[in-house]
Amino acid sequence: MHLNHCNESLIEMTHTELVASFRNYLLLEKALAHNSVEAYLHDVRLLLDYLSAERPDISIHDIGVIELRAFLKALQETGISSSSQARILSGIKAFFTFLLEEAVIHFNPASRIRTPKTARQLPDVLSVEEIEKMIDRIDLSQSFGYRNKAIIEIMYACGLRVSELITLKISHIFPKDGFIRIIGKGNKERLVPVGDPTLNIIHRYMNDYRRQQTVQPKATDVLFLSSRGSGLSRQMVFLIVKQLAEAAGIRKSISPHTFRHSFATHLLEGGADLRAVQQMLGHISITTTEIYTHIDRSYLREAILSYHPRSKQAFSTE
């Protein structure tokens, strides 16, 4: 349902009326959720309010690249994050796309504006001691004790995503070879080495508890089961991790992904090759793996002082 028959009236509309038409466009043509629509409208109103204050007589046709860049600079000066700037720009780009489609404007100035680069937010890293504390808090006398221990062990030992953990098959564990087969994003397979301690915990869980369960037909090859004999949900794994972190007195923001992050960070800090870590994580691009190279600055400084051939001379002259 296009609004092209309304072009003439749209051109004559005030900013307020154009925003109202944009709202209908988002609801009716784009079928966006109410919250998304309100977020887009909020972004557009920020721009129009800024222009009303700086350029009271400006029309919608006069807004160009210069005005949009000035607006973004003003946003930046307020101290809001680059991710918030990017979100606001997204709403503004959608608004100008609407105006162009309806022939209200004949050039989209927002198409010339680059989206601000956003810093990737990394979760907290657990130390080896913190991971051991969490494992020590698992009550192995409880029915799910060894299952929960195996979950933590394999997430940290293999750097699994939670989706990979809950779909891990018994037939994909090769204890004699010391590998597990992981089905990752896009059904891509990879082999990840797994150590004897983790394999022993998995073996104990399977023999002491899983074998006694009544397993649902669809879960016969699924490693980790719920009390109903079906596969675990993502929410259940989150709950297990959260409860163990609280029991261990860890106040960091912990999720199953924290173990994947810790796995990669500890390997790289220990000197593992970045390409090898990339393979084990199942990253298509090495640049994705590089987000895990945020090694402690003191560690880097110590490494440079110890191993770089000119470091001692360079630092001694300061």
N, C-alpha and C positions, 0 to 999 in steps of 0.2 A: 504493500500500500504506500505509494509514493505521494509526496505533497506538491509535485511539480505544478499542478493546476493552481496552487496558491502562491506561486513565485512573486507575482506583482505585489500582493499584500504583504508577503514576508519581507520584501525589500523595504517597505515603508514602516515596518514594525519597529517599536522601541526595543531597547536591550531587554527589558523585562518580558516583553511579549515574545521575543526570540527565544529566550530561555524557556518560556512556557511551551513553545512549539518544539524545542529540543527535547523537553521532558516527554512529550507525547511520542516523539520519534523513537526515543529510547525504550519507552514502554510498549508501543504498538508494533514498530518495525523490528527493533532489535530484541524485543521480549526479555529485557534485562530485569533482574530482581529489583524490588523496591529499594533495598539498601544500596545497590550498585548505582541506580538512577540518582538517588540523593547524593551519593559521593561525587558523581560527575557534575551535578548541578552546583554543588558546593565549590568545586574547582573552578568552574566557569564564573561563578559569582565573585570569587577572589580576584580573578583577572579584571572583570568589569568594574568592581569597586576600586581597584587600584587605578584603572584608567580614568574613572570618574573623578578621582582626586587629583591625578597628575595632568590629565588632558580632558577637562569637562566637556569640551565641544566635539570630541572625536566621535566619528561614526564607525559602524562595524566595518565599512569598506576601507577605512583609513588605517586599520590595525595591520601592521606589517611585522617583518622580522625584527626591526629595531625595537618596536614597542614590546614584543614578546620577550626579547632578550633583556630589556630593561626590567620587565616584570620578574623574570627568573632571578636576576641579580638582586632585586629587592627581596625576593623570597629567601635567597641565600643569606642575605645580611640579617635576616631575622633569626638565623641560627638553626633553622629546621634541617633535618637530615637529608642527605642526597636521595634516599629512598622515598621520602615524603615529597621532595621536589619532582621526582620521576613520576609519582602517582598523580600529582596535580597536573603535570604536563600531559599525561595520558588523557585526562578528562578534557583538557583544552584542545588537544588534537582531535578528539572525537567530536567536539563542538564545531570546529572548523571544517571537518570532513562533512558534517551535516549541512553546514552553510554552503559548501561547494556543491554537494549533491542537489541542493534545492536552488542552485544558481543565484543565491543571495550574493555570493562573492564569485570571482572568476579566477582567483589564485589563492591557494592555501598557504599562508605564511608559516603555519605550524609545521609544515612538512620540511622546512629548512632548519628546524631546531633539533639539535641532538639531545637525546635523553641523557640526563646526568648519570655518570657511572655510579653504581651503588656498591658499597662494600659488602662482601658476603659475611653474614653473621655466623660465626663459628660457635658451636656449643662448648661448654666447659669440658676440660680434659680431666679424667681421673688419673691420679697417680697409681703406681703399682700397689702401694700400701693401701690406698682407698679401695681398690678393687678387691684386695685380699680381705679387708675389713667386711665388705659386703658379703663375700663368700663365707666368711666365718660366722656371719649372722644367720645363715641358713640352718634351720632346724632339720637335721637329717632323720630325726625320729618321726617326723610328720610324713604323711603319705606322699606328698609332692616334694619332699625335701631333695631327693636326688634329681628329680626332673628339673627343679628350679636351679640347682647347682649346675646341671648340664647346660641349661639355657645360658647362664651367665658365662660359664667357661667357654662355650663355643662362640658366643657373640664376640668375646674379647680375643679368643685364640684365632679366629678366622675373619674377623671384621665384617660380619654379616649385616645386611639390612634386616629390619624386622620382618619384611615381607618374605625375604629369603629364609629366615629362621622358621617361620610358621609353616612354610611349604616344603621344608627339608624332608626328603624321603629316606627311609631306612636303606633302600636299595642303592642310594647314592653315597653311602658311606663305605669306604674301602680301607678297613683297618690294617690289613696286611701291607698295603701300599702307602698308608699314612696320608691319604687324600680324601676329600669329600668333593662331590660334584654339586655345584650351585647353579640354579636356574635364576638368572638375574633379570634386569630390565630388558624388555623386548625379547624375552625367552632366550637370551644369550647365555650359553653355558661357559663355565670356567671351572678349573680344578684348583682347589686351595689346599695346601698342606696343613695337616693337623697333627699335633703332638700326642704322644702316648698318655700323658696325664688327662687330657680332655677325652681321648678315646676310652680310657678306663672308666671315667665318670659316666659317659654315655652307656657303656656296657653294663655298669652297675644299675643305672636307671632302667634299662630295658629288662634286665633279669629280675630285679627286685620289685619293680612296680608295674611297668608297662605290660609285662606278660600276664599279670593278674587282672588287667582291665578287660571289660567288655567293649570291644572296639566296633565302632560304626562301620558299615560296609565301605563307605567312601574314604575311610581313614586307615585302612589296613596297612598302607605303606608309609603313613605319616609318622614321623618320629615323635613329636611332642603332642601329647593329647591332653584334653580337658577332663574333668571328672565325669563328663557324659560320654567319653570315648570318642569324641570328635576332635578335629584339629583346633588348636588354640587360636583365639582372635588376637588382633593387634592390641586391642584394649587390655586384654589379659596380661600380655607381656609388659605393657606400660605399667600396669598395676604392680606386677611382681617386682619390677625394677624400682618403682617409687617406694614401695614398702621396705625393700632391703636398704635403700639409701637412707631412709628415715631411721631404720633400726641401727644402722652403722654411724648415725650422727653426721651424715654428710649433708651440708647445706647448699651445695651447688645445684644448679638446675640440671637434673639428670633425666635422661630418656634412653631407650634402647640404642639410639644413634650415638650416644656418648661412648659406648663401648667400641663402636666402629671407628669413631674419631680417635679414641685412645689407642686402639690397635695400630692405626696408621702413624700416629704421632710417635709412639714408643719405638716402632720399627725404624723410622727415619732418624730419630735421635740416637738410636743404637748403631746407625751407619748403614742401614739397608738401602739398596739401590732404588731410586724413585720409580724406575720402570717396573721393577719387580713388585713394588707396592701397588702400582697402577693395575697390574694384572690381577693381583689378589683381591683388590677392591672391585674389579670389574668396570673400571672407568674406560670409556671409549677414548677420551682425550687426556693427555698427560697434564694439561692445564687444570683440569678438575682435581687431579691428585695433588697439584702444587699448593692447594689451599691448606694442606696438612703440614706444610713446611714452616709453620710459625714456631720454630724452635726457640726456646728461651734465649734472650740476648746474651746472658752471661755464658751460656753454653757455646754460642757462636764466638764470643770474644775469646774464651779459653781455647777453642779450637784454632782460631787464627794465631793467637800468641804461641801456641805449641807447635804448629805445623807449617805456617807460612814462612818461606825462606827469608823474607825481608821484614817480617813483623817486628822482631826484637829491635832492629835498627830503627824502624819507623816510629815505634812507640817510645823508644828511649830518648828521642830528640824533642819530645813534647815538654 
